[in-house]
Amino acid sequence: MTLTMLLLLGLPTSAQRHSARTRVNTSRLMEIKNVDVIYISPAMLQSVPKASLRIDGAESMAGIMDGITSIHIYTASDRKAIQEIRRTFAPIIELRRSDLEQLMYVKNDDGVVNLIGQIQGDNASELYMFVSGDDEYTVINFSGSFSRRQLEKAVTQDNRRRK
């Protein structure tokens, strides 16, 4: 009986651990000097024709673009501001939780681009794009609903074009 009670009491804790989503506190970035913050609300996204959000030659991105409900952009070119952005998003870029998955990265002479998804089952609720250059750092957070199939299609078609 005692073992059963312990197992039952432990169940919610272990279930919470697996369902907990990674969160970052971005509100303080609003107060950091030299950090530019842009927010595009669901209402603004709905008022912009979907065709104007398309990326030239990226038909594979159509499903992802349709799933976006809001966008946050954080960018800086000042060394201290870049450090603050990196510190804020460290749990994401370092993949500290099991709900985070690196979907792709591209490194060239201009810098590095990382795409990380916050995955639960076969769906992602958040996509984080990290763009790191010599003198600028940008994080773009796409909130919405993205299926694994949409993500795989976008990544594989994009990689085929690069070859």
N, C-alpha and C positions, 0 to 999 in steps of 0.2 A: 504494500500500500504506500509506503513512504517513497519508494522508487518511482511509482506511478505519479505521485504528487509532484515530485521533483521534475519528472519529464514534462508533465503538463504545465508546470510553472515556467519551465525553461523554454517551452515552445514559442510563446509570443516573443521572447527575446531573440531567439535565433531567427524567427520569421522576420522580425523587424530588421535584423542585421542584413538579410538578403534583399529586403525591399527598400531599404533606406537609400535615398538619392543623394548624390554629391551636390552640395550647395557651396557657393562662394559668396562672400559679402562684398558686393561691388559698390555699395552706397558710399563708402568712404573715398572711392576714386573720384567722386563728384567734387570733393573738397581738395584734392591734390592739385597743386599748381602744375601747369604744363601737361596735364592729361586731358585730352579732348574726348568727350563722351557724346555719342549720338544714339538716340532711341527712335525706332520707328514702330509705332503702335499698330495693333491689329486693324483699327479703323483706317489708319493711313495706308496700310498695305491693301486693304479692300478697295480703297478709292483709286489706287494706281492700277491701270490696266495690266493684267498678268503678262501680256506680250512685252511690255516695256521692261519687265524684270528679267527677261530671258537673256542669257549670255550668248553672244554670237558663236555659232558653231557648236553649242553644247546642248543638243537635243536630249542627251541623257540626263541633264539637270532638271528637265521639265517637272518630273514627279517631286523632286525635292523642293523646287521653287513653289509648287502648288501647296506643299505641306507647311510652309512657313507661316506662323501666326504673329511673330514679332522679331525684331532684330535690335541687338545692342552692339555698338562698336566702341571700343576703347583704343585710343592710339596716343603715342607720345614719341618725341624725338629727343627729349632731354634725358640725360643719363639717370638722374634720380627718379624721374617720373617713370621711366622704363622699369627700373627696379621695383617700384611700387606695383605696377601692373603685373610683373612677373611674380612677385610675392603673393598678390591676391589670387592669381590663377594657378599657383603651384600645385594645389591638390588635383587639378584637372590635367595639366601638362605632364605631371609626374605619374599619372595613372594610379593614384593612391587607393582607389576603391575598385571593387570588382564590377561596378556598373559602368565603368569607363572603358572604352575600346579605341585604340588608335586605328583609324580607318585607312589613312594614307599619309605619306609625307613626301615632299619633293625638296631636294637640296640642289641648288645650283650656285653659280658665282655670285648671284644677287642676294642669296639668303636661303632661309628654310621656311617651308609652309607645312604645318601639321594640321590634320583634320581628325578630331576626336569626337566620338559620339557617346552620349549617355544612353546606354542600351538597357532595355528591360524586355526580356523575351526576344521577340522578333521586331521590336519597334524602338526607335530612338525618340526621345522627347526634346533633346538638346543636341545641337551640333556646335562645336567650338572650332573655329579656324584661327590658328596662330600664325602670324606672318612676321618673321624676324629678319630684318635687313641690317646692313652695316650701321645705319644711323636712325632707324625707326623700328618701332615694335607695335603691332596691331593685333587685337583680339576681336573677332567677330563672333557673337553668340546668336545662333539661329534657334529660336524656340518654335516648337510645332509638333507635328507628328510625321515621322519618316519611317517607312518600312525598311527592313533589311534588304529586301529585293531592290527597292529604289536606290539605296546607298550602294549596293554592289554594282548595279547597272551604271551608275554615275562614275564610280571609281574605275571599273574595268574599261569602259568606253573611253574615259579620259586617258588612261594609261596606253590604250591601243593607239590613240592619236599621237602620243608623244614619240612612239617608236618609229 
